[in-house]
Amino acid sequence: MSQPPVTLSAPSLPLRDRLTILAILGVISLLCWVYLIQMSSGMGVMMMSGSMMEIPLWTSSYFSAMLLMWVIMMIGMMIPSAIPMVLIFAAVARRAEGQGTHVPTYAFVLGYVIIWSLFSLAATLAQWYLDEAALLSPMMVANSPVFGASLLLVAGLYQLTPMKNACLKHCRSPAHFIAEKWKPGRLGALQMGLEHGAFCLGCCWILMGLLFFGGVMSLLWIAGITLFVLLEKIIPHGIAGGRLAGVGMTLFGLVLLGFSLLF
């Protein structure tokens, strides 16, 4: 069976199943945010006490701690925007199971998380490089005006590219994605989760890079990017809004870059 038992109109999911999925994903996201709040508060106290004026050495334990932070942060930021896709996938999987095909939702979510965990590894390596290049402060904020402006400029320009548009369309059309990419079984669910995660990564990777602009551990900045990603995927004019935001980021980045180079 290579095609899903569904048309492009998504099937309904029983209320009990819907509430169960929402509760599980909600608790996971909440736990991630609790971790981020505690870590951000701890770093703030260390900065105020003057005990964190220098960037720690990149030992294996520090690398592991930063990797864990990025993984938890990506899960906390991206799970909310993935909920519509997960709910529709669960509804299709339930219908498929009624026809004798087991396609577990947890495997789909696992594939999605794997993609963002790989991104977290890349982000940790990038943070290490930026620390070594003295481009980040101890609070993980760009301390080079040119670097910060360049990040904003690249993010704005990427918002206007065909690749961004194509990836965002996949993220905004869960039923179409499932109908096109359906694969049966646990492995099939995992592969679909990986594919959806890849599209989501293609849509949002540079937005996550903006964490280096506003502060990797700035809760306000993290929440702002999370909300932007969510709205871009679910509101009726999300694509147009994302492109408009891209124009704004590009212009602001150009202004900041100009000031950085002139002064």
KOLLO-607349 format. One line per field, with one value per residue (C-alpha): residue number from 1; x, y, z. Coordinates in nm, 2 decimals. Example, Ala and Ser with C-alpha at 12.3 -4.5 7.8 and 13.67 -1.06 7.14 Angstrom:
REM residues 2
seq: 1 / 2
X: 1.23 / 1.37
Y: -0.45 / -0.11
Z: 0.78 / 0.71
***
This chain:
REM residues 263
seq: 1 / 2 / 3 / 4 / 5 / 6 / 7 / 8 / 9 / 10 / 11 / 12 / 13 / 14 / 15 / 16 / 17 / 18 / 19 / 20 / 21 / 22 / 23 / 24 / 25 / 26 / 27 / 28 / 29 / 30 / 31 / 32 / 33 / 34 / 35 / 36 / 37 / 38 / 39 / 40 / 41 / 42 / 43 / 44 / 45 / 46 / 47 / 48 / 49 / 50 / 51 / 52 / 53 / 54 / 55 / 56 / 57 / 58 / 59 / 60 / 61 / 62 / 63 / 64 / 65 / 66 / 67 / 68 / 69 / 70 / 71 / 72 / 73 / 74 / 75 / 76 / 77 / 78 / 79 / 80 / 81 / 82 / 83 / 84 / 85 / 86 / 87 / 88 / 89 / 90 / 91 / 92 / 93 / 94 / 95 / 96 / 97 / 98 / 99 / 100 / 101 / 102 / 103 / 104 / 105 / 106 / 107 / 108 / 109 / 110 / 111 / 112 / 113 / 114 / 115 / 116 / 117 / 118 / 119 / 120 / 121 / 122 / 123 / 124 / 125 / 126 / 127 / 128 / 129 / 130 / 131 / 132 / 133 / 134 / 135 / 136 / 137 / 138 / 139 / 140 / 141 / 142 / 143 / 144 / 145 / 146 / 147 / 148 / 149 / 150 / 151 / 152 / 153 / 154 / 155 / 156 / 157 / 158 / 159 / 160 / 161 / 162 / 163 / 164 / 165 / 166 / 167 / 168 / 169 / 170 / 171 / 172 / 173 / 174 / 175 / 176 / 177 / 178 / 179 / 180 / 181 / 182 / 183 / 184 / 185 / 186 / 187 / 188 / 189 / 190 / 191 / 192 / 193 / 194 / 195 / 196 / 197 / 198 / 199 / 200 / 201 / 202 / 203 / 204 / 205 / 206 / 207 / 208 / 209 / 210 / 211 / 212 / 213 / 214 / 215 / 216 / 217 / 218 / 219 / 220 / 221 / 222 / 223 / 224 / 225 / 226 / 227 / 228 / 229 / 230 / 231 / 232 / 233 / 234 / 235 / 236 / 237 / 238 / 239 / 240 / 241 / 242 / 243 / 244 / 245 / 246 / 247 / 248 / 249 / 250 / 251 / 252 / 253 / 254 / 255 / 256 / 257 / 258 / 259 / 260 / 261 / 262 / 263
X: 0.00 / 0.18 / -0.09 / -0.27 / -0.64 / -0.72 / -0.80 / -0.65 / -0.94 / -0.81 / -1.01 / -1.13 / -0.96 / -1.17 / -1.18 / -1.01 / -0.72 / -0.69 / -0.68 / -0.42 / -0.19 / -0.23 / -0.16 / 0.15 / 0.30 / 0.19 / 0.37 / 0.69 / 0.69 / 0.62 / 0.90 / 1.14 / 1.03 / 1.07 / 1.43 / 1.50 / 1.35 / 1.56 / 1.88 / 1.82 / 1.76 / 2.07 / 2.29 / 2.13 / 2.22 / 2.57 / 2.61 / 2.48 / 2.72 / 3.01 / 3.09 / 3.03 / 3.24 / 3.43 / 3.32 / 3.38 / 3.63 / 3.49 / 3.55 / 3.36 / 3.12 / 3.05 / 2.99 / 2.74 / 2.57 / 2.53 / 2.41 / 2.15 / 2.04 / 2.00 / 1.81 / 1.57 / 1.53 / 1.45 / 1.20 / 1.03 / 1.03 / 0.92 / 0.67 / 0.39 / 0.41 / 0.42 / 0.09 / -0.14 / 0.07 / 0.08 / -0.29 / -0.37 / -0.11 / -0.26 / -0.60 / -0.47 / -0.28 / -0.59 / -0.78 / -0.49 / -0.48 / -0.85 / -0.75 / -0.47 / -0.17 / 0.01 / 0.17 / 0.25 / 0.23 / 0.52 / 0.76 / 0.65 / 0.73 / 1.06 / 1.17 / 1.08 / 1.28 / 1.58 / 1.60 / 1.60 / 1.85 / 2.09 / 2.03 / 2.11 / 2.44 / 2.52 / 2.42 / 2.64 / 2.94 / 2.86 / 2.84 / 3.18 / 3.33 / 3.18 / 3.31 / 3.66 / 3.63 / 3.53 / 3.20 / 2.97 / 2.94 / 2.93 / 2.54 / 2.57 / 2.48 / 2.66 / 2.92 / 3.02 / 2.78 / 2.89 / 2.82 / 2.48 / 2.37 / 2.49 / 2.28 / 1.97 / 2.04 / 2.08 / 1.77 / 1.57 / 1.69 / 1.63 / 1.27 / 1.23 / 1.38 / 1.20 / 1.34 / 1.19 / 0.86 / 0.85 / 0.94 / 0.68 / 0.41 / 0.48 / 0.46 / 0.13 / -0.03 / -0.03 / -0.29 / -0.12 / 0.22 / 0.08 / -0.11 / 0.21 / 0.47 / 0.27 / 0.46 / 0.32 / 0.47 / 0.69 / 0.98 / 0.75 / 0.62 / 0.98 / 1.07 / 0.77 / 0.87 / 1.23 / 1.09 / 0.86 / 1.14 / 1.36 / 1.10 / 1.05 / 1.43 / 1.45 / 1.18 / 1.31 / 1.69 / 1.80 / 1.53 / 1.69 / 2.03 / 1.88 / 1.91 / 2.28 / 2.16 / 1.91 / 2.06 / 2.06 / 1.92 / 1.70 / 1.35 / 1.19 / 1.38 / 1.32 / 0.94 / 0.93 / 1.09 / 0.86 / 0.55 / 0.67 / 0.73 / 0.39 / 0.20 / 0.39 / 0.27 / -0.09 / -0.24 / -0.42 / -0.17 / 0.14 / 0.34 / 0.28 / 0.35 / 0.67 / 0.79 / 0.69 / 0.89 / 1.18 / 1.17 / 1.17 / 1.46 / 1.66 / 1.62 / 1.69 / 2.00 / 2.12 / 2.08 / 2.27 / 2.54 / 2.58 / 2.61 / 2.85 / 3.08 / 3.07 / 3.10
Y: 0.00 / 0.31 / 0.57 / 0.70 / 0.62 / 0.99 / 1.26 / 1.61 / 1.69 / 1.58 / 1.32 / 1.39 / 1.27 / 1.15 / 1.41 / 1.18 / 1.11 / 1.48 / 1.58 / 1.31 / 1.43 / 1.79 / 1.70 / 1.50 / 1.77 / 2.04 / 1.88 / 1.83 / 2.19 / 2.31 / 2.11 / 2.25 / 2.61 / 2.54 / 2.43 / 2.74 / 2.97 / 2.82 / 2.82 / 3.18 / 3.29 / 3.11 / 3.28 / 3.62 / 3.58 / 3.48 / 3.78 / 4.01 / 3.86 / 3.90 / 3.53 / 3.49 / 3.76 / 3.52 / 3.26 / 2.91 / 2.68 / 2.44 / 2.11 / 1.80 / 1.85 / 2.21 / 2.10 / 1.84 / 2.10 / 2.34 / 2.06 / 1.96 / 2.33 / 2.36 / 2.03 / 2.13 / 2.48 / 2.36 / 2.11 / 2.38 / 2.63 / 2.39 / 2.15 / 2.42 / 2.49 / 2.11 / 2.04 / 2.08 / 1.84 / 1.59 / 1.60 / 1.54 / 1.27 / 1.09 / 1.11 / 0.96 / 0.69 / 0.60 / 0.55 / 0.34 / 0.13 / 0.05 / -0.10 / -0.31 / -0.07 / 0.04 / 0.38 / 0.51 / 0.88 / 0.87 / 0.75 / 1.06 / 1.29 / 1.11 / 1.18 / 1.54 / 1.57 / 1.39 / 1.66 / 1.94 / 1.76 / 1.74 / 2.11 / 2.16 / 1.98 / 2.22 / 2.52 / 2.40 / 2.37 / 2.72 / 2.86 / 2.70 / 2.86 / 3.20 / 3.18 / 3.10 / 3.39 / 3.62 / 3.71 / 3.62 / 3.76 / 3.54 / 3.57 / 3.43 / 3.76 / 3.89 / 4.14 / 4.24 / 4.49 / 4.38 / 4.01 / 4.10 / 4.31 / 4.04 / 3.78 / 4.00 / 4.08 / 3.71 / 3.62 / 3.88 / 3.79 / 3.42 / 3.50 / 3.61 / 3.31 / 3.04 / 2.77 / 2.94 / 2.97 / 2.60 / 2.47 / 2.70 / 2.58 / 2.22 / 2.32 / 2.50 / 2.21 / 1.91 / 1.71 / 1.76 / 1.67 / 1.34 / 1.25 / 1.31 / 1.15 / 0.87 / 0.56 / 0.26 / 0.11 / 0.24 / 0.30 / 0.49 / 0.71 / 0.78 / 0.87 / 1.10 / 1.27 / 1.31 / 1.46 / 1.70 / 1.80 / 1.87 / 2.09 / 2.27 / 2.31 / 2.46 / 2.70 / 2.81 / 2.74 / 3.10 / 3.23 / 3.01 / 3.16 / 3.50 / 3.37 / 3.47 / 3.82 / 3.88 / 3.64 / 3.26 / 3.27 / 3.57 / 3.44 / 3.74 / 3.67 / 3.30 / 3.36 / 3.61 / 3.38 / 3.09 / 3.31 / 3.42 / 3.07 / 2.96 / 3.25 / 3.21 / 2.85 / 2.88 / 3.22 / 3.27 / 3.51 / 3.36 / 3.35 / 3.71 / 3.81 / 3.62 / 3.79 / 4.13 / 4.05 / 3.95 / 4.29 / 4.46 / 4.25 / 4.32 / 4.69 / 4.70 / 4.48 / 4.71 / 5.01 / 4.84 / 4.73 / 5.07 / 5.23 / 4.96 / 5.02 / 5.40 / 5.44
Z: 0.00 / -0.12 / -0.11 / 0.20 / 0.25 / 0.23 / -0.01 / 0.01 / 0.25 / 0.60 / 0.79 / 1.13 / 1.45 / 1.75 / 2.03 / 2.28 / 2.04 / 1.96 / 2.32 / 2.40 / 2.13 / 2.23 / 2.59 / 2.51 / 2.27 / 2.51 / 2.81 / 2.60 / 2.48 / 2.84 / 2.99 / 2.72 / 2.81 / 3.18 / 3.11 / 2.90 / 3.16 / 3.43 / 3.22 / 3.11 / 3.47 / 3.59 / 3.32 / 3.41 / 3.78 / 3.69 / 3.47 / 3.74 / 4.00 / 3.76 / 3.76 / 3.38 / 3.22 / 3.00 / 2.76 / 2.91 / 2.75 / 2.50 / 2.68 / 2.59 / 2.89 / 2.78 / 2.42 / 2.55 / 2.76 / 2.47 / 2.24 / 2.49 / 2.52 / 2.15 / 2.11 / 2.39 / 2.26 / 1.90 / 2.03 / 2.25 / 1.96 / 1.67 / 1.83 / 1.85 / 1.48 / 1.40 / 1.59 / 1.29 / 1.08 / 1.36 / 1.42 / 1.05 / 1.03 / 1.33 / 1.17 / 0.84 / 1.04 / 1.23 / 0.91 / 0.77 / 1.08 / 1.02 / 0.69 / 0.84 / 0.81 / 1.12 / 1.09 / 1.44 / 1.50 / 1.75 / 1.47 / 1.26 / 1.55 / 1.61 / 1.25 / 1.29 / 1.62 / 1.46 / 1.19 / 1.44 / 1.66 / 1.37 / 1.32 / 1.69 / 1.64 / 1.35 / 1.56 / 1.85 / 1.61 / 1.47 / 1.83 / 1.90 / 1.59 / 1.67 / 2.02 / 1.89 / 1.64 / 1.93 / 1.76 / 2.05 / 2.40 / 2.71 / 2.68 / 2.33 / 2.15 / 1.84 / 1.97 / 1.62 / 1.46 / 1.11 / 1.20 / 1.35 / 1.06 / 0.81 / 0.99 / 0.97 / 0.60 / 0.51 / 0.70 / 0.52 / 0.18 / 0.24 / 0.32 / -0.04 / -0.21 / -0.40 / -0.17 / 0.14 / -0.04 / -0.15 / 0.19 / 0.36 / 0.12 / 0.23 / 0.59 / 0.54 / 0.35 / 0.59 / 0.40 / 0.06 / 0.21 / 0.36 / 0.04 / -0.16 / 0.07 / 0.23 / 0.33 / 0.53 / 0.85 / 1.13 / 0.89 / 0.66 / 0.94 / 1.04 / 0.68 / 0.65 / 0.98 / 0.84 / 0.52 / 0.69 / 0.93 / 0.63 / 0.47 / 0.81 / 0.84 / 0.49 / 0.59 / 0.93 / 0.96 / 0.91 / 1.15 / 1.42 / 1.32 / 1.42 / 1.78 / 1.75 / 1.67 / 1.95 / 2.21 / 2.22 / 2.57 / 2.54 / 2.63 / 2.46 / 2.14 / 2.15 / 2.21 / 1.93 / 1.67 / 1.79 / 1.74 / 1.40 / 1.28 / 1.41 / 1.24 / 0.92 / 0.90 / 1.01 / 0.93 / 0.60 / 0.46 / 0.62 / 0.30 / 0.22 / 0.58 / 0.58 / 0.26 / 0.40 / 0.71 / 0.48 / 0.32 / 0.66 / 0.78 / 0.46 / 0.49 / 0.86 / 0.80 / 0.53 / 0.76 / 1.04 / 0.81 / 0.67 / 1.01 / 1.12 / 0.83 / 0.84 / 1.22
***
